[in-house]
Amino acid sequence: MHLLLVSVNVNRNAHPNIVFAVLQNEAGESVSVQIRFDPGTNVDNLTLREIATLAREQMRRIEVG
Protein backbone atom coordinates (compact mmCIF):
# COMPACT_ATOMS: atom_id res chain seq x y z
CA MET A 1 0.00 0.00 0.00
CA HIS A 2 1.36 3.38 -1.00
CA LEU A 3 0.66 6.20 1.45
CA LEU A 4 1.20 9.85 0.66
CA LEU A 5 1.80 12.58 3.21
CA VAL A 6 -1.08 15.02 2.75
CA SER A 7 -0.88 17.18 5.87
CA VAL A 8 1.62 18.21 8.53
CA ASN A 9 0.77 20.32 11.55
CA VAL A 10 3.11 21.63 14.22
CA ASN A 11 1.61 23.57 17.11
CA ARG A 12 4.57 24.69 19.20
CA ASN A 13 2.38 26.38 21.82
CA ALA A 14 0.12 23.42 22.59
CA HIS A 15 2.40 20.48 21.71
CA PRO A 16 6.01 21.64 21.21
CA ASN A 17 7.44 18.12 20.80
CA ILE A 18 4.76 16.56 18.58
CA VAL A 19 4.18 16.71 14.83
CA PHE A 20 0.73 15.71 13.59
CA ALA A 21 0.71 14.09 10.14
CA VAL A 22 -1.98 12.69 7.85
CA LEU A 23 -1.22 9.90 5.39
CA GLN A 24 -3.62 8.98 2.58
CA ASN A 25 -3.85 6.02 0.17
CA GLU A 26 -5.02 5.96 -3.45
CA ALA A 27 -8.60 5.15 -2.37
CA GLY A 28 -8.79 8.36 -0.34
CA GLU A 29 -8.61 6.63 3.03
CA SER A 30 -6.49 8.49 5.54
CA VAL A 31 -4.88 8.02 8.92
CA SER A 32 -3.66 10.67 11.36
CA VAL A 33 -0.58 9.98 13.43
CA GLN A 34 1.36 11.79 16.12
CA ILE A 35 5.14 11.79 15.90
CA ARG A 36 6.76 12.53 19.25
CA PHE A 37 10.25 13.99 19.46
CA ASP A 38 12.77 14.54 22.21
CA PRO A 39 12.67 18.08 23.60
CA GLY A 40 16.09 18.77 22.06
CA THR A 41 14.95 17.96 18.51
CA ASN A 42 14.32 20.94 16.26
CA VAL A 43 11.50 19.88 13.92
CA ASP A 44 12.31 22.85 11.68
CA ASN A 45 15.36 20.91 10.50
CA LEU A 46 13.30 17.93 9.26
CA THR A 47 12.37 17.58 5.60
CA LEU A 48 8.90 16.53 4.47
CA ARG A 49 10.42 13.27 3.27
CA GLU A 50 11.78 12.57 6.77
CA ILE A 51 8.42 13.43 8.34
CA ALA A 52 6.63 11.13 5.86
CA THR A 53 8.99 8.28 6.72
CA LEU A 54 8.49 8.81 10.45
CA ALA A 55 4.71 8.99 9.98
CA ARG A 56 4.68 5.68 8.06
CA GLU A 57 6.77 4.06 10.81
CA GLN A 58 4.36 5.36 13.44
CA MET A 59 1.38 4.01 11.46
CA ARG A 60 3.01 0.57 11.30
CA ARG A 61 3.47 0.63 15.09
CA ILE A 62 -0.24 1.39 15.46
CA GLU A 63 -1.18 -1.50 13.12
CA VAL A 64 1.01 -3.97 15.00
CA GLY A 65 0.20 -2.55 18.44
VENGI-V62779 format. One line per field, one symbol per residue. phi: phi as a letter, one per 30 degrees, with the letter a starting at -180 (. if undefined). psi: psi as a letter, one per 40 degrees, with the letter a starting at -180 (. if undefined). burial: + if it has 9 or more other C-alpha atoms within 8 Angstrom, else -. A space follows every 50 residues. Layout:
phi=???
psi=???
burial=???
//
This chain:
phi=.cccdcabbbcdddbdcbccbbcbcddidbbcbcccbdeddcdddddddd dddddddddddddde
psi=hhhiheihhhgdddgefhhhihiiideeiihhihhiiidehhedeiiddd dddddddddddddd.
burial=--+-+--+-++----++++++++++-------+++--------------- ++-+++-++------
//
